[in-house]
Amino acid sequence: MAYTGLIKCAILVLALVARANAIHIYLDWDVTLDSTIKPVSMDQPVITINGKFPGPLINATTNDFVHVNVFNNMDEPLLFTWNGIQQRLNSWQDGVSGTNCPILPGTNWTYVFQTKDQIGSFFYFPSINFHKAAGGFGAIRVINRNVIAVPFPAPEAEFDLLIGDWSYDSYKTIRSQMDTSETAYYTFPDIMLMNGKGPLDNQMSKDHESFDVTQGKTYRLRISNVGNAVSFNFRIQNHQMVLVETEGSYTNQITLESLDVHVGQSYSVLVTANQDEADYYMVASPKLLNNSDFSSLVGIGVLHYSNSVSTVGGPLPEGPDPFDVNFSMNQARSIRWNLTAGAARPNPQGSFNVSNVTLSQTFVLESTVAQIHNLPRYVVNNVSYDTVTTPLKLADHFVNGSGVYQLDSFPVKSVNPDAGYGVSVVTGIHKGWIEIVFKNNLAAMDSWHLDGYGFFVVGFGIGDWTTESRSTYNLYDPVVRSTVQVYPGAWTAVYAFLDNPGMWNLRSQLLKHWYLGQELYVRVFDADPNPAKERPPPDNLLLCGIFSDSPPAPAPGPWTGEW
């Protein structure tokens, strides 16, 4: 007992030291619709933050506290979510419809979240009302504490490269047409942007992205797919890339000619300026689309050597066949966890692994489309998520979900015979291991994300998944990330350890899919009211839905300590 007590004391001391070393970052954001930005030569509203598109960088260190005071100067309710930030013990700050009441026009609200035990490359974006199609996104960097060694030499500089598909129409116009099958299922975006700029030499572009480098120096590019529909292959003319990190995990360092980046994903690569002094193309070409037919969806920027006197020229560097799924899947399998590197903590990443875990749950989630009440919808196991006006987290906290959702009515391992709507909330067993199998019955590439966690990507496969498919899993060094692609007519399997209590969104990252119902929530509940296990609601908690007037008091618990 004495030994156990000493361990607990040591853990407490370490936690207090980590908290003491963290800093508080205070940000004020003026969020508005701006029709003068015009990333392409079209009159359309763009969501800007402090007049910027993309929005400002959030630059934090492991364990920092980030305060973002959002002033909503738009004409619609607004929320931001922090893609890949795990919000440890604090889903109150997650910024999706199931956790937060929206920030109403003409008001402000402050998010306060901690980059607890994380490093890596992430991004934020507006999460409701189809706003992501109008911008409002920006980069998040979480850098290592000084006491943690980074597994590669410090680069000369770092560049954030936010690449994503973009439409010429206003997001309000597209949103208003989402009840038509043509828009919901078949329309494509119009152009590819790099950091809010169109492709080089495209007649619709006002400007193109360019990075200045010095010959002989090495640079870190933090690449994120902030788009809404299209996966892309990224490459730089005559330059190789060394993959080093993805979404908070250091990877085995592999040298690549090109890299597939799917919607919602983030990577870090090292690029050495080891060529002649000149300008070179940076290219992001769409996957599963004919690049000749969709030439505007080929993003083009420039890597500019500081002493270059020549302009970029010649043909674009060739990438893999955009329809070669085997190439893409084999590359995905080659992206593996660096078992010896430390990340947010001194101990190696590989000290926490999945080689001998016992699974507590398995979800098999099959995504497709359906007509429900003659409306086009995306469904998971034949259920299309029905967004309610009361955030699930509020309902869970105050009334155990009563009148808002019915826990575990969603089929986690079977497909309902008929498509329908549902407020899909399922139990995730606290401190249990869950296996989630994503099956994609669509012709398009899909991409799934889990808030609150990083999951181990253990397997990919073509065709149907069965229990025998587990024999193909990589349980030795699967990479840990929060967004994973699911190929058409294929499956992807992940493991997650559910040690983070809260109400967590599990969604498609493709905006139309998400907006039209391809999501659910995982409720991970710890009955211990100690706020060291899960934080209480913030003092500035917004109320809405059935709690618009006044909330009932939650059942009192035995905790009498201080957070």
C-alpha positions as CSV (number, residue, x, y, z in Angstrom):
1,M,0.0,0.0,0.0
2,A,2.9,2.4,0.8
3,Y,4.5,1.7,-2.5
4,T,1.2,2.4,-4.3
5,G,0.8,5.6,-2.4
6,L,4.3,6.7,-3.4
7,I,3.4,6.1,-7.1
8,K,0.2,8.1,-6.8
9,C,2.1,11.0,-5.2
10,A,4.8,10.9,-7.9
11,I,2.1,11.0,-10.6
12,L,0.4,13.9,-8.9
13,V,3.8,15.8,-8.6
14,L,4.5,15.2,-12.3
15,A,1.0,16.4,-13.2
16,L,1.5,19.6,-11.2
17,V,4.9,20.2,-12.7
18,A,3.5,19.8,-16.2
19,R,0.7,22.2,-15.4
20,A,3.1,24.7,-13.9
21,N,5.3,24.6,-17.1
22,A,2.3,25.1,-19.4
23,I,1.5,28.6,-20.6
24,H,-1.9,30.3,-21.3
25,I,-2.4,31.5,-24.8
26,Y,-5.1,34.2,-25.3
27,L,-6.6,34.8,-28.7
28,D,-9.4,37.1,-29.8
29,W,-11.1,36.1,-33.1
30,D,-13.4,38.4,-35.1
31,V,-15.3,36.0,-37.4
32,T,-17.1,37.5,-40.3
33,L,-18.3,36.8,-43.8
34,D,-16.1,38.7,-46.3
35,S,-17.1,39.1,-50.0
36,T,-13.9,41.0,-50.8
37,I,-11.4,38.3,-50.2
38,K,-12.2,36.4,-53.4
39,P,-9.8,33.4,-53.3
40,V,-11.0,32.9,-56.9
41,S,-12.5,35.4,-59.2
42,M,-16.1,34.9,-57.9
43,D,-18.4,37.0,-55.8
44,Q,-18.9,34.7,-52.8
45,P,-18.9,35.1,-49.0
46,V,-15.7,33.7,-47.3
47,I,-15.4,33.2,-43.6
48,T,-12.5,35.1,-42.3
49,I,-10.9,35.4,-38.9
50,N,-9.4,38.8,-38.0
51,G,-9.7,39.5,-41.7
52,K,-7.6,36.5,-42.7
53,F,-8.3,33.5,-44.9
54,P,-7.1,31.0,-44.0
55,G,-7.4,31.9,-40.3
56,P,-4.4,32.6,-37.9
57,L,-2.1,29.9,-36.8
58,I,-2.5,28.5,-33.3
59,N,1.0,27.8,-32.2
60,A,1.1,25.9,-28.9
61,T,3.3,23.6,-26.9
62,T,2.4,20.3,-25.2
63,N,0.1,21.0,-22.2
64,D,-0.6,24.6,-23.0
65,F,-4.0,26.1,-22.3
66,V,-5.5,27.9,-25.3
67,H,-8.2,30.5,-24.8
68,V,-10.1,31.4,-28.0
69,N,-12.6,34.2,-27.6
70,V,-14.8,33.9,-30.7
71,F,-16.8,37.0,-31.7
72,N,-19.5,35.8,-34.1
73,N,-20.0,38.7,-36.5
74,M,-21.7,36.5,-39.1
75,D,-25.4,36.3,-39.7
76,E,-25.7,32.6,-38.6
77,P,-24.9,30.6,-35.4
78,L,-21.3,29.4,-35.4
79,L,-19.1,26.7,-33.8
80,F,-15.4,25.8,-34.2
81,T,-13.9,22.4,-33.7
82,W,-10.3,21.5,-33.3
83,N,-9.5,18.6,-35.6
84,G,-7.3,16.1,-33.8
85,I,-7.0,18.0,-30.5
86,Q,-8.2,15.4,-28.0
87,Q,-9.8,17.6,-25.4
88,R,-8.7,15.3,-22.6
89,L,-11.5,14.9,-20.0
90,N,-13.2,17.9,-21.6
91,S,-15.6,17.3,-24.4
92,W,-17.3,20.5,-23.3
93,Q,-14.8,22.3,-25.6
94,D,-15.1,20.1,-28.6
95,G,-17.2,22.5,-30.7
96,V,-19.6,20.2,-32.5
97,S,-23.4,20.1,-32.5
98,G,-23.5,17.3,-30.0
99,T,-21.3,19.0,-27.4
100,N,-21.9,22.7,-27.6
101,C,-24.7,25.3,-28.1
102,P,-23.8,27.5,-31.0
103,I,-22.4,31.0,-30.7
104,L,-25.3,33.2,-31.8
105,P,-24.7,36.1,-34.2
106,G,-23.6,39.3,-32.5
107,T,-22.3,37.4,-29.4
108,N,-19.0,36.0,-28.3
109,W,-17.9,32.9,-26.4
110,T,-14.5,31.7,-25.2
111,Y,-13.2,28.2,-25.8
112,V,-10.6,27.0,-23.2
113,F,-8.8,23.8,-24.1
114,Q,-5.5,22.2,-23.2
115,T,-3.1,20.5,-25.7
116,K,-2.7,17.8,-23.0
117,D,-0.1,15.1,-23.8
118,Q,-0.1,16.0,-27.5
119,I,2.3,17.1,-30.2
120,G,1.8,17.4,-33.9
121,S,0.1,19.0,-36.9
122,F,-3.7,19.7,-36.8
123,F,-6.2,22.3,-38.0
124,Y,-9.4,23.9,-36.9
125,F,-12.6,24.7,-38.9
126,P,-16.2,25.8,-38.4
127,S,-18.4,22.7,-37.7
128,I,-22.1,23.5,-38.3
129,N,-24.3,25.0,-41.0
130,F,-22.1,23.8,-43.9
131,H,-19.7,26.7,-42.9
132,K,-16.6,24.7,-43.7
133,A,-17.4,25.2,-47.4
134,A,-16.9,28.9,-46.9
135,G,-13.5,28.7,-45.2
136,G,-12.8,29.6,-41.5
137,F,-10.1,27.0,-41.2
138,G,-6.5,27.4,-40.0
139,A,-3.5,25.5,-38.8
140,I,-2.7,24.3,-35.4
141,R,0.9,23.4,-34.4
142,V,1.6,21.7,-31.1
143,I,5.4,21.5,-30.5
144,N,7.4,19.4,-28.2
145,R,8.4,20.6,-24.8
146,N,12.2,21.3,-24.6
147,V,12.8,18.3,-22.5
148,I,11.5,15.9,-25.2
149,A,13.9,15.1,-28.0
150,V,12.5,15.4,-31.6
151,P,13.5,12.5,-33.8
152,F,15.0,14.6,-36.5
153,P,17.3,17.7,-36.7
154,A,15.6,21.1,-36.3
155,P,14.6,22.3,-39.8
156,E,15.6,25.7,-41.1
157,A,11.9,26.8,-41.1
158,E,8.4,25.4,-41.1
159,F,5.6,26.0,-43.5
160,D,1.9,25.3,-43.0
161,L,0.3,24.1,-46.2
162,L,-3.5,23.9,-46.0
163,I,-4.8,22.4,-49.3
164,G,-8.4,21.8,-50.1
165,D,-11.1,21.7,-52.8
166,W,-13.3,24.8,-53.2
167,S,-16.5,25.6,-54.9
168,Y,-17.4,28.7,-56.9
169,D,-20.9,28.9,-55.5
170,S,-21.7,30.4,-52.2
171,Y,-21.9,27.9,-49.4
172,K,-25.5,29.1,-48.8
173,T,-26.4,28.2,-52.4
174,I,-24.9,24.7,-52.1
175,R,-26.5,24.2,-48.7
176,S,-30.0,25.1,-50.1
177,Q,-29.6,22.5,-52.8
178,M,-28.6,19.6,-50.6
179,D,-32.1,18.1,-50.7
180,T,-31.6,17.3,-54.4
181,S,-29.8,14.1,-55.4
182,E,-27.8,16.0,-58.0
183,T,-26.1,18.2,-55.4
184,A,-26.0,15.7,-52.6
185,Y,-24.4,12.9,-54.6
186,Y,-23.0,14.0,-57.9
187,T,-21.6,17.6,-58.0
188,F,-17.9,18.1,-57.6
189,P,-16.0,21.1,-56.3
190,D,-14.5,23.5,-58.9
191,I,-10.9,24.2,-57.9
192,M,-8.1,23.3,-55.5
193,L,-6.6,26.0,-53.2
194,M,-3.3,26.1,-51.4
195,N,-3.4,28.3,-48.3
196,G,-6.5,30.0,-49.8
197,K,-4.8,30.7,-53.2
198,G,-5.7,29.1,-56.6
199,P,-3.5,27.1,-58.9
200,L,-0.6,28.8,-60.7
201,D,-1.6,30.0,-64.2
202,N,-5.3,29.3,-63.7
203,Q,-7.5,32.0,-65.1
204,M,-9.7,32.0,-61.9
205,S,-6.7,32.4,-59.6
206,K,-5.9,35.8,-58.1
207,D,-2.6,34.5,-56.7
208,H,-0.7,31.3,-56.1
209,E,1.2,29.9,-53.1
210,S,5.0,30.1,-53.0
211,F,7.5,29.1,-50.4
212,D,11.0,30.6,-50.3
213,V,13.9,28.3,-49.5
214,T,17.6,28.4,-49.4
215,Q,19.7,25.9,-51.2
216,G,21.1,23.2,-48.9
217,K,18.6,23.8,-46.1
218,T,15.9,21.5,-44.9
219,Y,12.3,22.6,-44.2
220,R,9.3,21.1,-42.5
221,L,6.0,21.2,-44.4
222,R,2.9,20.6,-42.3
223,I,0.4,19.5,-44.9
224,S,-3.4,19.3,-44.2
225,N,-6.3,18.4,-46.4
226,V,-8.8,21.0,-45.3
227,G,-11.1,20.3,-48.2
228,N,-14.6,18.9,-48.3
229,A,-14.6,16.1,-50.8
230,V,-11.4,15.3,-52.6
231,S,-8.3,13.3,-51.6
232,F,-5.1,14.5,-53.3
233,N,-1.6,13.3,-54.1
234,F,1.1,15.8,-53.1
235,R,4.5,16.1,-54.7
236,I,7.3,18.6,-55.4
237,Q,9.1,18.6,-58.7
238,N,12.6,17.0,-58.5
239,H,12.4,16.8,-54.7
240,Q,11.8,13.9,-52.4
241,M,10.0,14.1,-49.0
242,V,10.8,12.4,-45.7
243,L,7.6,11.6,-43.8
244,V,8.1,12.3,-40.1
245,E,4.8,12.9,-38.4
246,T,1.0,12.5,-38.8
247,E,-1.7,14.0,-36.5
248,G,0.4,13.8,-33.3
249,S,2.4,10.6,-34.0
250,Y,6.0,10.4,-35.1
251,T,6.3,8.0,-37.9
252,N,9.0,5.7,-39.2
253,Q,10.9,8.0,-41.5
254,I,10.3,6.9,-45.1
255,T,11.4,8.7,-48.2
256,L,8.6,9.4,-50.7
257,E,8.2,10.8,-54.2
258,S,4.6,11.7,-53.4
259,L,2.1,11.5,-50.6
260,D,-1.7,10.8,-50.6
261,V,-3.5,13.1,-48.2
262,H,-7.2,12.4,-47.6
263,V,-9.9,14.7,-46.4
264,G,-9.2,15.8,-42.8
265,Q,-5.7,14.4,-42.6
266,S,-2.5,16.1,-41.6
267,Y,1.2,15.2,-42.2
268,S,4.7,16.6,-41.6
269,V,7.3,16.0,-44.2
270,L,10.9,17.2,-44.4
271,V,12.1,18.6,-47.8
272,T,15.7,19.5,-48.5
273,A,16.5,22.2,-51.0
274,N,19.2,20.1,-52.8
275,Q,18.5,21.0,-56.4
276,D,19.8,23.7,-58.7
277,E,18.8,27.3,-57.9
278,A,15.5,27.5,-59.6
279,D,11.7,27.4,-59.1
280,Y,9.9,24.1,-58.8
281,Y,6.2,23.0,-58.9
282,M,4.3,21.9,-55.8
283,V,1.4,19.9,-57.0
284,A,-1.8,18.5,-55.3
285,S,-3.7,16.4,-57.8
286,P,-7.1,14.8,-57.1
287,K,-7.5,11.1,-56.4
288,L,-10.1,8.9,-58.2
289,L,-10.7,11.7,-60.8
290,N,-9.4,12.1,-64.3
291,N,-6.9,15.0,-63.9
292,S,-7.4,16.1,-67.5
293,D,-11.1,16.4,-67.1
294,F,-10.7,18.2,-63.7
295,S,-7.6,20.2,-64.4
296,S,-8.8,23.1,-62.0
297,L,-8.7,20.5,-59.2
298,V,-5.0,20.2,-59.7
299,G,-3.5,22.6,-57.1
300,I,-0.2,24.2,-58.2
301,G,2.2,26.2,-56.1
302,V,5.9,27.1,-56.3
303,L,8.9,26.1,-54.3
304,H,11.2,29.1,-54.9
305,Y,14.9,29.0,-54.3
306,S,16.1,32.3,-52.8
307,N,18.6,33.0,-55.6
308,S,16.5,31.7,-58.4
309,V,16.4,33.9,-61.5
310,S,14.3,31.5,-63.6
311,T,10.5,30.9,-63.5
312,V,9.0,27.6,-63.0
313,G,8.3,25.7,-66.3
314,G,7.9,22.5,-68.1
315,P,5.4,19.8,-67.5
316,L,4.0,19.1,-64.0
317,P,5.7,16.3,-62.1
318,E,3.9,13.1,-62.7
319,G,2.2,11.3,-59.8
320,P,0.8,7.9,-59.5
321,D,-2.3,6.8,-61.5
322,P,-5.2,8.6,-59.6
323,F,-7.3,5.4,-59.9
324,D,-4.5,3.1,-58.6
325,V,-6.1,2.1,-55.2
326,N,-3.4,-0.6,-54.6
327,F,-0.6,2.1,-54.7
328,S,-2.5,4.3,-52.3
329,M,-3.4,1.4,-49.9
330,N,0.2,0.1,-49.9
331,Q,1.5,3.5,-49.1
332,A,-1.0,3.8,-46.3
333,R,0.2,0.4,-44.9
334,S,3.8,1.7,-45.0
335,I,3.0,4.6,-42.7
336,R,4.0,3.2,-39.3
337,W,4.6,4.3,-35.8
338,N,8.1,5.2,-34.7
339,L,8.3,2.9,-31.7
340,T,11.5,4.4,-30.2
341,A,10.7,8.1,-30.4
342,G,9.2,10.0,-27.5
343,A,6.3,12.4,-28.4
344,A,4.5,14.4,-25.7
345,R,6.2,12.3,-23.0
346,P,9.8,11.1,-22.5
347,N,8.8,7.4,-22.8
348,P,8.9,5.9,-26.3
349,Q,5.7,5.9,-28.3
350,G,6.1,2.1,-28.6
351,S,5.7,1.6,-24.8
352,F,2.0,1.7,-25.4
353,N,1.0,-0.8,-28.0
354,V,-1.8,-3.1,-29.2
355,S,0.0,-6.4,-29.7
356,N,-1.8,-8.2,-26.8
357,V,-4.9,-6.2,-26.1
358,T,-8.3,-7.7,-25.2
359,L,-11.1,-6.2,-27.2
360,S,-14.2,-5.1,-25.2
361,Q,-16.3,-3.9,-28.2
362,T,-16.5,-4.2,-31.9
363,F,-18.4,-1.7,-34.1
364,V,-18.9,-2.5,-37.8
365,L,-20.0,0.7,-39.5
366,E,-21.2,0.5,-43.1
367,S,-21.7,3.7,-45.0
368,T,-23.8,4.2,-48.1
369,V,-26.7,6.5,-49.3
370,A,-30.4,6.2,-49.1
371,Q,-33.6,8.1,-49.8
372,I,-35.4,8.9,-46.6
373,H,-38.8,10.6,-47.0
374,N,-37.8,11.2,-50.6
375,L,-34.7,13.1,-49.6
376,P,-31.1,12.1,-50.3
377,R,-29.2,11.2,-47.2
378,Y,-25.9,9.5,-46.2
379,V,-26.4,6.7,-43.7
380,V,-24.4,4.5,-41.3
381,N,-25.9,1.0,-40.9
382,N,-29.0,2.5,-42.6
383,V,-29.3,5.3,-40.0
384,S,-28.9,9.0,-40.9
385,Y,-28.0,11.1,-37.9
386,D,-30.7,13.6,-37.0
387,T,-29.2,16.7,-35.5
388,V,-31.2,17.9,-32.5
389,T,-31.4,21.4,-31.0
390,T,-30.2,20.3,-27.6
391,P,-26.5,19.3,-27.5
392,L,-26.2,15.6,-26.4
393,K,-23.6,16.5,-23.8
394,L,-25.9,18.9,-22.1
395,A,-28.7,16.4,-22.1
396,D,-26.4,13.7,-20.8
397,H,-25.2,15.9,-18.0
398,F,-28.5,17.3,-16.8
399,V,-31.1,14.6,-17.6
400,N,-29.2,11.5,-18.6
401,G,-30.2,12.1,-22.2
402,S,-34.0,11.8,-21.4
403,G,-36.1,13.4,-24.1
404,V,-33.2,14.0,-26.4
405,Y,-31.6,10.6,-27.3
406,Q,-32.0,7.0,-26.5
407,L,-28.7,5.4,-25.6
408,D,-27.7,2.4,-27.7
409,S,-30.7,2.4,-30.1
410,F,-28.2,2.5,-33.0
411,P,-27.1,-0.9,-34.4
412,V,-23.3,-1.0,-34.0
413,K,-22.7,-4.4,-35.8
414,S,-25.7,-4.8,-38.1
415,V,-27.6,-2.8,-40.8
416,N,-31.2,-1.9,-40.2
417,P,-33.5,-3.3,-42.9
418,D,-34.9,0.1,-43.7
419,A,-33.2,3.5,-43.8
420,G,-34.4,6.1,-41.3
421,Y,-33.3,8.9,-39.1
422,G,-31.9,8.5,-35.6
423,V,-30.1,10.4,-32.8
424,S,-27.3,7.9,-32.8
425,V,-25.5,7.7,-29.4
426,V,-23.7,4.5,-28.4
427,T,-21.9,3.3,-25.3
428,G,-18.1,3.2,-25.4
429,I,-16.8,1.1,-22.5
430,H,-14.6,3.3,-20.3
431,K,-11.0,2.1,-20.3
432,G,-12.0,-0.7,-22.7
433,W,-10.4,-1.4,-26.1
434,I,-12.7,-0.9,-29.0
435,E,-12.3,-2.2,-32.6
436,I,-14.1,0.0,-35.2
437,V,-14.4,-1.4,-38.8
438,F,-15.4,1.2,-41.4
439,K,-17.0,-0.3,-44.5
440,N,-17.4,1.9,-47.6
441,N,-20.1,0.9,-50.0
442,L,-19.8,4.2,-52.0
443,A,-17.9,4.8,-55.2
444,A,-16.1,7.7,-53.6
445,M,-13.2,7.7,-51.2
446,D,-14.4,8.2,-47.6
447,S,-12.6,9.5,-44.5
448,W,-13.6,8.9,-40.9
449,H,-12.6,10.9,-37.8
450,L,-13.0,10.3,-34.1
451,D,-12.9,13.2,-31.7
452,G,-11.3,12.8,-28.3
453,Y,-8.8,10.1,-29.3
454,G,-6.0,8.9,-31.5
455,F,-6.7,5.4,-32.9
456,F,-4.4,2.7,-34.0
457,V,-4.9,2.0,-37.8
458,V,-4.5,-1.8,-37.8
459,G,-5.8,-2.8,-41.2
460,F,-7.0,-2.0,-44.7
461,G,-8.7,-4.4,-47.1
462,I,-10.6,-4.6,-50.4
463,G,-14.1,-6.3,-50.4
464,D,-16.0,-7.4,-47.3
465,W,-14.6,-7.5,-43.8
466,T,-15.0,-10.7,-41.7
467,T,-13.5,-11.8,-38.4
468,E,-10.9,-13.7,-40.5
469,S,-9.7,-10.3,-41.8
470,R,-8.0,-9.8,-38.4
471,S,-5.3,-12.1,-39.4
472,T,-4.1,-9.4,-41.8
473,Y,-3.9,-6.7,-39.1
474,N,-0.6,-5.0,-38.3
475,L,-0.5,-5.1,-34.5
476,Y,3.2,-4.5,-34.2
477,D,3.6,-0.8,-35.2
478,P,0.3,0.6,-36.5
479,V,0.3,4.4,-36.7
480,V,-1.9,6.4,-34.3
481,R,-3.9,9.2,-35.8
482,S,-7.5,10.6,-35.6
483,T,-8.6,10.5,-39.3
484,V,-8.3,7.5,-41.6
485,Q,-9.3,6.9,-45.2
486,V,-11.7,4.2,-46.4
487,Y,-11.3,3.1,-50.0
488,P,-14.4,2.5,-52.2
489,G,-15.7,-1.0,-51.9
490,A,-13.2,-1.6,-49.0
491,W,-12.8,-1.5,-45.3
492,T,-10.5,0.0,-42.7
493,A,-10.0,-1.2,-39.1
494,V,-8.8,0.8,-36.1
495,Y,-8.4,0.1,-32.4
496,A,-8.9,2.7,-29.7
497,F,-8.4,2.7,-25.9
498,L,-11.4,4.6,-24.5
499,D,-9.7,6.3,-21.5
500,N,-11.1,9.8,-22.2
501,P,-14.6,10.2,-20.8
502,G,-17.0,12.4,-22.7
503,M,-19.4,12.6,-25.6
504,W,-17.3,12.1,-28.8
505,N,-18.2,12.7,-32.4
506,L,-17.5,9.9,-34.9
507,R,-18.0,11.3,-38.4
508,S,-17.2,11.3,-42.0
509,Q,-14.8,14.1,-42.8
510,L,-16.5,14.6,-46.2
511,L,-18.7,17.6,-45.7
512,K,-21.7,16.5,-47.7
513,H,-21.6,13.1,-46.0
514,W,-21.4,14.6,-42.6
515,Y,-24.0,17.3,-43.2
516,L,-26.5,14.7,-44.5
517,G,-26.2,12.2,-41.7
518,Q,-22.9,10.2,-41.8
519,E,-22.0,10.5,-38.1
520,L,-22.8,9.2,-34.6
521,Y,-21.6,9.9,-31.0
522,V,-19.7,7.6,-28.7
523,R,-20.6,8.2,-25.0
524,V,-17.7,7.2,-22.8
525,F,-18.9,7.5,-19.2
526,D,-17.0,7.4,-15.9
527,A,-19.4,7.4,-12.9
528,D,-16.7,8.9,-10.7
529,P,-17.6,12.7,-10.3
530,N,-14.1,13.6,-9.5
531,P,-13.3,16.3,-12.0
532,A,-9.8,14.8,-12.4
533,K,-11.7,12.1,-14.2
534,E,-13.9,14.4,-16.3
535,R,-14.1,18.1,-16.0
536,P,-17.4,19.8,-15.0
537,P,-19.2,22.2,-17.4
538,P,-17.3,25.5,-17.9
539,D,-18.5,28.5,-16.0
540,N,-19.5,30.2,-19.3
541,L,-21.6,27.2,-20.5
542,L,-24.1,28.2,-23.2
543,L,-27.6,26.8,-22.9
544,C,-30.0,26.0,-25.7
545,G,-32.7,23.6,-26.8
546,I,-34.7,22.2,-23.9
547,F,-32.5,24.1,-21.5
548,S,-32.9,27.5,-23.0
549,D,-34.7,28.9,-20.0
550,S,-32.9,27.2,-17.1
551,P,-31.2,23.9,-16.7
552,P,-32.1,21.4,-14.0
553,A,-29.3,20.7,-11.5
554,P,-27.3,17.6,-12.2
555,A,-27.4,14.9,-9.5
556,P,-24.9,15.8,-6.8
557,G,-21.9,13.6,-6.4
558,P,-19.5,12.9,-3.5
559,W,-16.6,15.0,-5.0
560,T,-15.9,17.9,-2.7
561,G,-12.4,18.7,-3.8
562,E,-11.1,21.6,-5.9
563,W,-10.2,21.3,-9.6
